[in-house]
Amino acid sequence: MPQLLPDQTFYPSPEMAMSAPAETLAYVAMLNPDPSRPDAICVVDVEPTSSAFGAVIGRVVMPNSGDELHHFGWNACSSCLCPYSPHPHMERRYLVVPGMRSSRIHILDTKPDPRRPQIVKVIDADEVMRKTGYSRPHTAHCGPDGIYINALGDVNGNGPGGIFVLDAETFEIKGAWERDRGPQHLSYDFWWHLGHDTMITSEWGTPSMVENGVNPELLLAGKYGNSLHVWDLQRRRHLQKLDLGAENQMVLELRPAHDPHETYGFVGVVTSLKDLSSSIWTWYREGTDSSSAWKIRKVIEIPAEPATADQLPPLLKGFGAVPPLVTDINLSLDDRFLYVSCWGTGELKQYDVSDPFNPVETGSVKIGGIVRRAAHPAQPARPLNGAPQMVEISRDGRRVYLTNSLYRTWDEQFYPDGIRGWLAKLDANPTGGMQLDRNFFLEFDDLRPHQVHLEGGDASSDSYCYSGGK
């Protein structure tokens, strides 16, 4: 029976969400490095007063092997409160968990016992491919009219990749989203400016380009993604391509401003062919009316760090440097702090982006890294591998969660000694700065953690149609 009132974890504006109760649980997508064995979703206790703080208290093992759980999302969120939403009665109950390598989609019910979710539906790969024309589902976002999922490629592992939609109540596949894709071919992330009827998408590579690891020939030829695409969200039509230049390879994570009145956001670039640096770019609309052109500008550059050949994996030995490899970014709900994961050098950077065109670095934490192998303060004598990868921020911006695994075949290229998975937490200062929580450091012997989502929502789970008037 539908709810008569909106879910209490839905908030009309990001400002209201920031004052919500703190999370007590974290859901973590876990990769099994042995593809013949199943992946899992782990539930971690993040309530500081709990006797189980920082421990796994639940685990849902997938029914099949070889899924490569990666990104996942909620069935519903604050976008359900948008004025044109057909389902404000929805509740944040189900986790939508794609298998990026298997093309299966798992639906997990968290309501009976949030500590022990249950798999209630599996959408098989053949159904996904038959009804959408796509394969390798990657990211799930809850939108005002359904669940949006992007896919890296077509049914043969080539392009184009794109987006498809699930019914938010039945989880039936509606079909491919695009009506006119224009020049878009490569796919990776997608997000939107709901208040401006605009979607932004980014580029990585087709499944055949990424599943076996980084292809050096394709990389040096500039064949991975180097553009953003702007879409008319309601008409599902391509509007504009924003080209960053072929030397900027792998234009990945998108973080639009949470304030629905704003028309800017941030995207991370993994590497530059010119000097192995990584960079952050700001996209924006120049002008206030709907016909104004969208533009993009580089606002942060993070240089590679010198290293000797014997410190580097085979893929990097000839370069004499370790690249930052920015693989994830995240933006606090007040749109003030941008967090940047440098998976190569082993560093999480924090920037004040109150002025989105002139970021100021306000904090840095070093942990892991291809060369650095920086330890966690909980075990100061123990070198760590892997590095800050997926980063998630609590709604109030005070807690930051980090995982260290990227993608199985890429893990093995950049950390050939084998990544031992870990999950860390940082405490963030409201005025800038952060430090690792000495009491929260969780290592995994058998699985590698990737994405984290927090009970009740977090900085990357919800989108909003109202502003708090900041």
N, C-alpha and C positions, 0 to 999 in steps of 0.2 A: 504494500500500500504506500503511495507517495507521502512524503513528509508534508505537513501543512506549513511548516516554517523552514527557512533556509538552514542549512548545516551551520552549527555554531563555530566551525573552523573557517567559514567563509567570511571575508571582510570586504566591504565595498571599496576601501582605499588601502594603499600600502601603509599609510600612517596609522590606520586603525589596526592593521595586522601586526605592526611593530609592538603594540601594547598587549598582544594576546598572551595567554599563558605559555610558559616555556615548554619545549618538547621534553618528553620523558623516554621516548623510544626513537631509534634510528633504524631504518631498513637499508640493507646493504646488498647490492648485487655482487655475487661471488663467482669468479671464474675458476673452473677446475683446469689446471695446466695440462692434465691428462685428458685429451679429447674423447677418450673411450669411456670416461666416467662423467656423471652428471654434475652440472652447476647447481647453485643454491641461492636462495635469498636468506640472509641472516638478520636476526633481530637483535639489536644491541641496546642494553640499558644505559641511558644517558642522564638519569636522574641522580644528581650529586649526593643526595641523602640516602640513596638505596644501597643495600649491602652488596648488590650485584653491579654497581656502577662500573662501566667500562668493560662489561663481560657480555658474551653472547648468551642470550636467554631463550632463543628460539631459532630454528632452522627449517626451511622448507626446501627439500631436495627435489629438483626437477625430475619428471617421470622418464625423461630420455637423456641420452648423452649428446655431447657435441653442440649445445645451443650457443655458447659464447654469450652469456648474459652481459649486457653492456650498459645501455641507458634504459630507464623505465620511468613511469609516471603514474599519477593518480587518474582515476576515471573522471573526477569532477573537482572543481576548485572555485576560487572567487570569481572567475569569469562567468559562472552561472548567474551572478547577480547583475550582469549587464542588461540594460533595458530591453534589448532585442533578443534576449535569451529565451528559448522555449522551455527551459527546464530549471527554474529556480528552486524547485523542490528536491533537487538531487542532493546526495550526500557523498562526502569524501570517504569512500568505503573500500573500493577495489584498487589494487595495484595492477597496472597494465605492463607486463614484462615481456618484451620481445627477445627472441634468441637471434642475435645478429648473424650468426653463421648458419643456423638451421632454418631460419625464416618462420619458425613457430612463434606464436604469441600466447602467453600464459596469463590468465586472469586469476588473481589471488584475492580472497575475501578476508579483510582484516577485522570485520565488525564483531563476529562472535567472541573472539579473543585476540586483541591486537598483538599480543605477544606470540601468538601461534597462528599466523595466517594459514588459510587452506586454499589449495588450488581448486577452483570451481569450474574452470573451462580451459581447454587448450584448442586454439585455432591452428589447424595443421598447415604446413607449408604449401601444400597443393591448393588449399582453399585461398590462402593469401595470394598466391601467384595467379590463380585462375580468375579471381574477382578484381584484381588490381593491375595485373601486368608487371608487378614489381616483385623484388626479392630482397633479402637482407634488411629487414626492418631495424631501424637504429634508435630513434628518439620518439617518445610519446609525450604529447602535451594535451591537456584538457582545455578545450575551447568552448565558446558559448553555445555551439550547436553540435558538439560531438567530440570524439577523441581523434586527434590528428596524429598520424605516425608517418615519419619519413622513411624512405628506403634508399639504399645505396645504388641499386641497379635494376636491370630488367631480369626476367626469369632465367636468362642464360648467363648472368653475371657480368653483363656489359651495361651500356647506358641506353637510354637515360635513366637516372634515378629520379625519384620524386616523392610525392606525398599521397597518402590515402587516408580515408576517414572511417571510423567505426561509430556505430550508433552507441550513444553513451549509456543506454539502459539495457539493450539486448546484446551488445557487443557483436552484432552482425556487421559485416563489412559492407559499407555503402559503395565503395569503388574508388578509383583514382580521383584525386582532387582537381588537377589542372584541366582547364578547358583550352587554354592557349599558352604553351610553355615558352614560346619565342626561342631564343638561343640557348636556354638553360639545358645543360646536359649532365653535368656532375652534381652530386647532391651530398650534403652532410647535415647541417643543423638548420632549424627554422624557428623563427619567433615572429611576433607581430606588434604593431601599434594599433590596439583595438580602437582607440579613440580617433584614429585617422584611416581606418579601413585599409591598412597596409600590412603586408607580410614581407619579411626579409628572409632569404635563404642563402646558405653558404655552400662551399665546395670542398670535397676531399678527393675522392677517386671512385671508380667503379669497383665492384667486388674483385674483378680479375686484376685490378691494379694494387689492391691493398691486402688481400687475404693471405698472401704468402710472404708478407713483410714489405718493407720499403724496396722498391725497384730502383737501384741507382741510375740506370739508364733513363728511366722515365723522369726521375727527379732532376737529373742534370740537364735534361732536355726541356724542363719546365712544363711537363705534361700533367702534373697534379693541379688541383684547383687553385685559382688565383683571382676569383671574382665573387661579388655579392650580386644577388638578384632582388629586384623590388617588384612586388606583385599587388594587384588590386585584390584585396582579400575576399570581398563579396562576389566579384565577377570572376574570380579565379583566373586572372589574366596577367601575363607578364607585362611589366611596364618599362623596366629600365635595367641595364646591366652596369655594375660598377666594377671596372677592371683595375686591380691593384698592380698590374705588371707581372710578367711571366717570372721574374726573379723571386717574387713572393709566393712561396709554395705552401699549399695546404692552409686555406683560409677557413678556420674551423668554428670555434664556439662563439655564439651570438648572445649578447646581453643587452637588450634594449632598456632604456630608462623605464622604471616602474611607474613613474608618474604618467598617466595616460594623456596628459596635455602635451608632453614633450615629444619631439620627433628626432631623437638621437639615440645612439647606442654604440656598443663597443664590440669589436671582433678581434680575435687573436690569430696571428700568422705564425705557423710553426717555425719556418726557417727561410732565410734569404740565401739565394744562390750566390750572391755577391760576397758575403762575408760570414755566413752561418748565423747571423744575428736573428733574433725573433722580434716581433713588433706587435703593437696594439694600434688599431685604427678606430677612428670615430666616424660613423656615418651620420648624416644629418640632412634635413631638407632645407634648402636655401629659399626662404620665404615662408609665408604663413598660409597661403591658399593651396587647395588640393592639386593645382596644376604646376606647382613649383617643382623644380628638379631636385633630385636627391644627389648628394655628393659624398665623398669619403676623403679622409685626411689622416696621415700617420701622426700619432701623438706621443708614442713611446717606442723607443728602440732599446733592446737589451742585447749587449754584445756577447759573442762567444768568449770563452775563457781559454787561454793557452794551456796545452797539455802535450806530453810526449807520447810517441806512438805506443810505448809499452803500457801506458795508462788507459788506452782507448780500445774499444772493441774493433774487430776487423772492419766493420763498415766505415769507421771514422779514422782509421790509422793514417791515412794519407793526408789528412787535413791539418794535423798539428793543433787541434783545438777541440773543445767540447762545446757543442751548441746548446743554448738554453732550452730549446725544444718546448716552446709554450704550447701546452696541450689542453689547458682549460683556463677559463677566467670566470669570475662571478662578481656580481654587483649587489651591494647591500640594499635593503629595501628603501632606505632613504636616499638612494642614488648618490651617496657620498663616497663610499670606499669601493674600489675595484681591487680584487685579489687575482693575482697572476701566478699560475703554476709553471715553474721551469723544471720540467721533468728530466732534462739532460744534466743541468748543473746542480740540481738538488736545492732549490730555493723557492720559497713562497714570498712574493712581493705584495705589498699593500700600497695603493696609491689613493690620495685624496683627489677625486675627480669632480669636486663641486663645480669647477670650470672644466667641462668635458674636453676642451681643446688644449688645456694646459695642466695635465696631471702633475701632482707633486708626490714623490715617494715618501711615505710616512712610516714604513716598517718593512722588516725583512727577517725571515727565519730560514735557517739552513738545516736540511735534514736529508740524508741519503745523497744520491747523485752518482753519475757514472764514474767520476774521479774522486769527488770529495768524500763520499761515504760517511757523511756526518751522522753522529749518534744522536739518539733521543736522550734528554736529561734523565729519564727514568733508568736508562742503562748507559751511562756516559762512556763506558769502555768498549762498547760493542758497535762496530761499524755497521751501517745499514745500506742496503741497496734498494733499487727502486728510488722514487723521489716523489715530491708533491705532484699529484696528477689530478684526479677529480677533486674539486673543492666545493663544499656546501656551507652556506651561512644560515644561522638561525634567524628567525623573523626579526628579533630585536637587534640583530647585528653584533651580539656579544660573544657568540661562540662560532668557531669555524672548524669544520671537519675535513680531514685530508685522507685520501687513499693513495696507493703507490703503484698500481698496475694499470697499464694502458690498453694493451691488446695482445693476445698470446704470442703471435708471431713477431710482433714488434718488440715485446718484452725480451724475447730471446735474442733479437739482433743487438739491442742496445745494452742489455744486461745478460750476457751469455753465461754467467755463473749461475743464473736462475734466481728469479725474484722470490723472496720470502715476503708474503703479504703482510702489510700492517695498516692499521687505522689509528690516526692521531687526532687530537683535539687541541685547538688553540683558544686562548682567551683574548678578545679584542678590546682595546680601550676605545670608548666612545669618541675621543678626540684624536685618535690615531695611535698606532703602535699595536703590537701583539706579542704574545709569548706562548710557547708550548706548555700545555697542562702536564705537569710532572706525574699526575695521578691518573692520566688517561692515555694509555698506549697499549693497543691490542694487536698481538701478532697471531698469524694463522699458519699452521703447519701444512695444511693440505689445500687451501684455496687462496685465491688472490682477490682482494676487494677492488671494486671499480667505483660505481656511483653510490652515493648516499642520498636518501630522502628522509625527511624528518616527519615524525608524527604531527599532524595538524598543519603541515605546510612549511615552506622554507623560502629562501631567496630565489630559487629557480623553479618552483613548482606552480606558482599562481600568476595570473595576469589580471589586471584591474581596469574597470571602466570609469572609476570615480577618483578624484584627487582630493586630498585632505587640505588643499589650499596652502601648501608650503611656500 
